[in-house]
Amino acid sequence: MKIARPRLSFLFFLVFPVLFSILLMTGCGQGTMTSNPKPMPGPTPPPAVTNPNNFVYVTVNDTSTIAGLKIDPSGNVSAIAGSPFPAPEGPVGLARTQDFVFVGSAGLLPLTVDKSVITTFRLDQTTGAITQVAVTHSLFPYNLAVDPSGRFLYSNGVAVFSIGTNGQLTALPGSPFGGASSLDDMQGRLVFHSSGKFLYSNGWSSGHNSSPSAIFASVDPASGVPSNGQMLGPLTLNLAITSSGKFMVAADWEAGVQNGICTYTLDPVTGAPSGAVLGGQPVTPVVCAGAGEFVMDLAVNPGDSFVATAGNSGVSMFRLSNGSLSPAAGSPFAASSSLSLLNFSRDGMYLFAAGPVNPGPPGEVTIFRVDAANGTLIPAPGSPFALNGQPFRVLP
């Protein structure tokens, strides 16, 4: 069985992560003209994660802490009481449900298996404070994701855990599933389709030097088991899936847009980008747009109306309409440092941007207010917020 292993290309993805999974409610059942039975109800989906106080968490690797920030009703940024919160050595991966925050740690270089753990923290919905409740061993959990149902936690490899009501994690039988096709190559950020049926990431094909590509896999929403991992054509460093599940947005090296992004239509049945030929062959983008500089990270807002990209000079904003991209008014928007991480708040009102890109002085988080009409970004009062080390993930 293959297992995920650290390598230079793997570490490269630590500073180029993207997480948005919005629940798509579906029903099932139908009647007949002769018997007219009562339709069988479909499964009741859990509520989507809400974040009314706009808490945001940042894993700070070199100081082994988690920074917690909050935004008050007036838009002012401040630290959550008790922040920064201590974490096991070398925190990187970050995911959450409504009640718990999960942090993946791998130790500081040199990496060691005994320090590779996922820590569960209980989240206080009123104050935003987090308290450690459990620690689970997992091999190098650089990237974490919770499925749309909130029942399973995924890590690189692909390791899958069921999430207990007390936050305890239990590995599924057969986990990690990295020995199945290209699942072992899912080294970048793990991103779910809103249906919960498909999982996307990016990485390098195992066994030889190759270009970074998009990867996707099927997932059984009932059991949580992933399968049929397949590497696709787009030369991709990071990607996001729209909340509607209709499009993939990727920072591509295709079609001469090394400093830009492309959108791809997703097949609702297979989950593959339109025109995809499996095995690393090119697929056909809907449209591509230049960002003017190397794209370190990207994010799509919850309403699927804007795409943000991060780079050395700040944030570029694009309007997204039926897969088409166009620059937002006033874009790009400057930041006080180079940026490597992006995430929209769950209500779409704010954009969280963290950096700098390269190790050096302590990092910072810039919080922008997003104009819902035109995509203009306005720094929130109190922003940027200084960190006590280098940021690796940012999550509302």
N, C-alpha and C positions, 0 to 999 in steps of 0.2 A: 504493500500500500504506500503510495506517495504521501508525504506530509509537507505542509508549507515550511519553508526554511528561509532564514534571513539571507539576503544577498544585496549587493549594491543597488540593483534595480528596485528591490523591495524597499530599501531605506529611502530611495528617491521619492516614493509615493507618500512618505510621511509628511511631506510639506506640500503635497498637491491633493488634498482631499476634496466631496460636494454632497445633504440628506433631506429628501423630502418625500414622505409617504403620506398621502391624504386618502382617507377611506372612501372607496367607491361602493355605495350601497346597491346591492343587487337582490332580486327576488327570484323565485322559481315556482313551478307548478302550473298546471293548466287543467281545465275541465273538458268534458266531452259532451256532444250534443245528446247522446242517448242516456247516460247515467247522471251527467252533470254533478260529479262529486265535488265536494268542497276542496278548493286548492290547498295543497300542502304548503304550510308556511316555510319560507326560507330561513336559514340561520340568522339570528339577530346579531348584527355586527356590533362590536363594542364602540363606545364613543371615541372620536378622534382625540388625541392629546390636546388639551387646552393649556394656555399659559397666560391667563389674564393679567398677571403682574409683570409680564415680560422679563422673567428671569433668563439669564444666559450663563452658560458654563464654558470654561476654557481649560483644557488640559495643558499644564505647563511642565514640559518634560524634564528640563535640567534641574528644577528645584523640587520635583516630585510633589506638586500641589495642583489643586483645582481652583481656579479663580471663579467667583460667582458675582455677577452684576445684576442690577435691577433697574427698571425705568419707572419713575413715578408717573402719576396721571398728567403732570405738566411736561413730561418728556425729559426730566433731569436724570442723569446717570449717576449711580452710586454703588458702592460695594455692598453685597449681602453681608449681614452681621456674621462674623466668624470666618469670613473669607480672607486669605486663601485657605482651603481645606486640605489637610494632609492626605496623600494617596500613596499606595505602594510604589516602589522605585520605578521611575521612568514611565509615567502615564502618557498614553498616546490615544488609543481608541476611545470613543465616546458615543453613547446612545442612551435613550430614555423611554420610559412609559409614563403614564400619568403620575405614578407614585414612586418610581425608582429611577435612579441614574446609574448607568453601568460604565465603568472605566476599565479599559484594557491597559495593562502595564507589561513591559518587557525588560525592565531593568535598564541601566545605563550601560553604554558600551564598555567592555565587550558584553554582548547579549548572552544571557544564560537561561536555560530552560526552567530552572527552579524558581526564577523570578518572573516567569510569564504567568500572569493571573488576570482574572476579571473580577473586579470588586463591585459589589452591589451597595449602593447608598440609598437610604430612604430619604425622599424629598418632602420637606415641610411645605405644604401648599400655601401657607400664609406668609412665612418669612423667607422661603427659598433656601434655607439652610439644609445641608445634606449630612447624614449620619451613616457611617459604615455599618452594614448588617451581615455581610457574607463575603467570602473570598473563594473563588473557584479557579482551579488550575486549567489553563488553556494555552496551547502552543503559539506564542508570539501573536497576541491579539491586537494587531496594529489598527484594524478597522472593525467597527461594530455596527450592527443594524438590527432594529426590531421590526418584525413583519407587521403589516397593517392591522392584523388582528390583535397585536400586543401580546401574543402567546409565546413567541419564540424569539430568541436572541441568536444572531449569526455573527461569526467571526471568520477571519481569513482561514482558508484551509480546505473545505468550508466546514467549520465546527458549528453545530447547532445545539442549543439548549432550550428546554422548556422553562418558562418563568413561573415559579410558584407564587402563591398569594402573599407570601412573606418575603419575596425577592430572591429566594434560593434558586439556583440554577441546577438543572439536571440534564446531563448530556443525553441526546437521543441515541438509541441503539444504532451502531454503525458509524457514529460521529467520531472523528471528522470524515467528511465524504470526499476528501481531496483526491482519492484514487480514481474517481469517476470522470472520465474525459478531461475537460479543461477546468474543472472546479479548483484544482490545485493552483491554477494560474491566476485566480481572482485575487490579485495583490493590492489593488487600489480600493477606493471607497466602495462599500457595498450599498446598492441602491435598489429599492423595491418598486415594482410596478404597483399601481394603486389597487389592482385586483388581487394582489398577493400571489399570483401564479408565476411571476417571472422575477428573477434576480439578475442585476447587471453589475458589472465592475469593469476593470481594465487591468492589464498586466502584460508580462512577457511570456511567450510560449516556453515551456520547460524544455531543458535539454540542449538549447543552443542559443546563440545570440540572435536576437530578432528585434523588430520594432514593436513598441507598445501598441496594443490593440484593444478594442472593446470586446467584452466577453458577456454572454448571457446564459442563463440556465432556467430550466423549468423547476417549479416548486409545487409540491402538493400542499395546498393551504390547510388541509385537515391534519396531516401528520407532520408537516413542516420539513419533510425530506426533500432536498434538492437533487436534481439529476440532469443528465444530458447537457453538461456544460459545453459550450461551443464558442470558439474564437471567431470574431468577425473581422471585416476588412478595415474599418476606419482606424487610422493611426492616431490613437487617442490617449491623452494624458489624464483627462478627467471628464466626467459626464454627469448629466442629470436627466431625470424623467419627469415630464410634466404631470401635474396632479390629475389631469384628465386621462393619463395613460396613452395619449395619442402620439406623442413625440418624444424622441431622445434628442437632447442638446449636448453636443460634445465639442471639446477643445481639440481641434483636428490638425493633423499634418497633411491632410488630403488636399488635392486640387490647388496647391500653392497657397494655402491659407495657414501657414505655420503660426501666424500671429492672429488667429481668428477662431471663430466658432461656426459649426454647421448644425442644422436640424435634420432629423431623419423621421419619417413616418413609421410607426410601429404597427405590425400586423396584430390585430386584436386576438387572433386565434393562436398564433405561434409565438408572439412576442418579439419576433425578429424585425430589425429595421427593413423597410421596403426594399425589395430587390436584392436582399442579402444572399450571397453565395457562401456557404459555410466553409470553414477551414482557412479563414484569413483573407478571402478574396474581397475586393472592393464592393461597397454598397453605394446606392445613389442618394446623395443628400437632397433635401427639398431646396435649401438655399444655404449659402455661406456668407459670413460678414467678417470683415477685418476689425480687430480690436486695437490695432496700432502698435502693439507690443506683445511679448510672449505672455500667454494666458496661464497664470499660476493656479487659478481656481475659478469656478463658475457656479452660479446658483440661479434657479428659477423661482419666482415668487409664487405664493400659494394660489393666486388667481390666474396663473399662466399668462400674464400680460407683459412681464418684463423678465429679461435675462441680465444678470450682472456678471462681469468678469473682473478679476483682480490681477494687478501687475505692479511693476516697479513704480509707476507714477500715480497709482490710485485705482479708481473703479470706473469701468466703462459700462454704460447702461444701454440696453437695446429693447425696443418694443418687440413683442412677440405676438403675431396675429396669424392664426391658422398655419403655423409653421414658418411664416415669413419673418425676417428680422430687419429692423431699421433703427438707426441711432436715435436715442432719446435726446430731447432738447438739453443743451448744456453739457452733454457728455464729451469727454471724460471728466470725472470729479476727483480733485486732488486729495491726497491724504498726506499726513506728516511723515509717513515712513512707507517703504515698499510693502506690499500686501501679498500674503500667501493663502489666506483663508477667508471664506465668505459663507454667510448663511442668512436667510431672511427670518424675521420673527414669524411665529405661527399665525399671526393675524395679518402679516404682510405690511405692517405699518413701518417697520424698521429693517435696516440692513446692518448686520454685524460684520465688520471687516477687521482682520487681525494680521499682524506682521511684527517685525520685518521678515523678509524672505530668508536672509542669511544669518547664521549665528553671529553674535556680537553683543551689542547692548541689549538690555531687557526689552521685551516686546511690549506691544500696546494693542488695545482694542478701540477702534473707531466705530461709533454707532451713528448711523445716518437715519434721519427721518425721510421716508419715501413719499413723494407726492404721487398719489394714486392716479391722478389725471395724466401726468406727462412724464413721470419717472425721475423728476429732479430729486437730487439728494441734498439734504441739509444736515450738517453735523448737529447732534443733540447736545444740549448744555451739559458740561462735565466731560465731554468727549474730546480727545481720546483719553482712555483710561489706562494708566501704566500698570504693567504686569511685573511680577518678580522673576521673570525668566522668559524663555522662548515658547510661544504658543504652538500647539500642534493640532488641536481640534477646537472648533467653536460650535456650540449647540444650544438653541433656545429650548 
